[in-house]
Amino acid sequence: MNIGEAAERSGVPAKTIRYYEDIHLIESPDRAQNGYRAYTDDEVALLRFVSRARSLGFTIAQCRDLLALYRDRSRSSADVKALAESHIEEIENKIAELKEMRDQLASLARKCHGDDRPDCPIIDDLAARPKN
């Protein structure tokens, strides 16, 4: 199948497939006699795998590791779990950072009168020099 069909079947845009090939996340398939790349069902399955991993927030580097584990039939599920748990920790850290940002911004918004006056604690805070 051509890249358009592979994109449709995998749910990964053709441009993204080309990007994954350019960065060697996935291998470019051999070209058919017509000069177009001919994708197989296995390659579409790999694209779906990467797409699902990306939808869970795994980085390209982590996807490389996951693909290596996927291809390694003698892998240890403990290795896969360790990678997933490491990613969960990263997500938890991001959630904590986002909550802190939300709390700071909410505090500033509460202090702002939101009226026709030019005075605004939000603008003042954004313009303030960092505290050392």
C-alpha positions as CSV (number, residue, x, y, z in Angstrom):
1,M,0.0,0.0,0.0
2,N,1.2,3.6,-0.6
3,I,1.8,6.2,2.1
4,G,-1.7,7.6,1.7
5,E,-3.3,4.2,2.5
6,A,-0.8,3.6,5.3
7,A,-1.7,7.0,6.8
8,E,-5.5,6.2,6.5
9,R,-5.1,2.7,8.0
10,S,-2.8,3.8,10.8
11,G,-4.3,7.2,11.6
12,V,-0.9,8.8,11.3
13,P,-0.7,11.7,8.7
14,A,1.6,11.1,5.8
15,K,3.7,14.0,6.8
16,T,4.3,12.5,10.2
17,I,5.1,9.1,8.7
18,R,7.8,10.8,6.5
19,Y,9.1,12.6,9.6
20,Y,9.3,9.3,11.5
21,E,11.3,7.9,8.6
22,D,13.6,10.9,8.4
23,I,14.5,10.6,12.1
24,H,14.8,6.9,11.7
25,L,12.1,6.1,14.3
26,I,10.7,3.7,11.7
27,E,12.4,2.3,8.7
28,S,11.4,3.5,5.2
29,P,9.9,0.6,3.3
30,D,11.3,-0.6,0.1
31,R,10.1,1.1,-3.1
32,A,7.8,-0.8,-5.4
33,Q,8.4,-0.9,-9.2
34,N,6.4,2.3,-9.6
35,G,8.9,4.1,-7.4
36,Y,6.5,4.6,-4.4
37,R,7.2,3.2,-1.0
38,A,5.2,0.1,-0.4
39,Y,3.9,-0.2,3.2
40,T,3.0,-3.5,4.7
41,D,0.4,-4.4,7.4
42,D,3.3,-4.8,9.8
43,E,4.5,-1.3,9.1
44,V,1.0,0.1,9.6
45,A,0.9,-1.8,12.9
46,L,4.2,-0.1,14.0
47,L,2.7,3.3,13.0
48,R,-0.4,2.6,15.2
49,F,1.9,1.5,18.0
50,V,3.9,4.8,17.8
51,S,0.7,6.8,17.5
52,R,-0.7,5.3,20.6
53,A,2.5,5.8,22.5
54,R,2.6,9.4,21.4
55,S,-1.0,9.9,22.5
56,L,0.1,8.8,26.0
57,G,2.7,11.5,25.9
58,F,5.8,9.4,25.3
59,T,8.6,11.3,23.7
60,I,10.3,10.2,20.5
61,A,13.2,8.9,22.5
62,Q,10.9,6.9,24.7
63,C,9.1,5.6,21.6
64,R,12.5,4.3,20.3
65,D,12.9,2.4,23.6
66,L,9.3,1.1,23.4
67,L,9.8,0.0,19.8
68,A,13.0,-1.8,20.8
69,L,11.2,-3.6,23.5
70,Y,8.3,-4.4,21.2
71,R,10.6,-5.9,18.7
72,D,12.5,-7.9,21.3
73,R,10.6,-11.1,21.9
74,S,12.9,-11.9,24.8
75,R,12.1,-8.6,26.6
76,S,11.3,-8.5,30.2
77,S,7.9,-6.9,31.0
78,A,9.7,-5.4,34.0
79,D,11.7,-3.2,31.5
80,V,8.5,-2.1,29.9
81,K,6.9,-1.4,33.2
82,A,9.9,0.6,34.4
83,L,9.7,2.8,31.3
84,A,6.0,3.4,31.9
85,E,6.5,4.2,35.6
86,S,9.2,6.6,34.7
87,H,6.8,8.3,32.3
88,I,4.1,8.4,35.0
89,E,6.5,10.2,37.3
90,E,7.2,12.8,34.6
91,I,3.4,13.3,34.1
92,E,2.9,13.7,37.9
93,N,5.7,16.3,37.9
94,K,4.0,18.2,35.0
95,I,0.7,18.0,36.8
96,A,2.2,19.5,39.9
97,E,3.9,22.3,37.9
98,L,0.6,23.1,36.1
99,K,-1.3,23.2,39.4
100,E,1.3,25.6,40.8
101,M,0.9,27.8,37.7
102,R,-2.9,27.7,38.0
103,D,-2.8,28.7,41.7
104,Q,-0.4,31.6,41.0
105,L,-2.5,32.9,38.1
106,A,-5.8,32.4,40.0
107,S,-4.3,34.4,42.9
108,L,-3.4,37.2,40.6
109,A,-6.8,37.1,38.9
110,R,-8.5,37.4,42.3
111,K,-6.4,40.6,43.0
112,C,-7.4,42.2,39.7
113,H,-10.5,44.4,39.9
114,G,-11.2,43.8,36.2
115,D,-12.6,47.3,35.7
116,D,-11.9,50.3,33.5
117,R,-8.9,51.4,35.6
118,P,-5.4,50.7,34.1
119,D,-4.0,49.3,37.4
120,C,-3.7,45.5,37.1
121,P,-1.8,43.2,39.5
122,I,-1.5,40.6,36.7
123,I,0.4,43.1,34.5
124,D,2.4,44.3,37.5
125,D,3.5,40.7,38.4
126,L,4.4,39.9,34.8
127,A,6.5,43.0,34.6
128,A,8.2,42.5,38.0
129,R,11.9,41.5,38.2
130,P,12.5,37.9,39.4
131,K,13.1,37.5,43.1
132,N,16.5,36.1,43.9
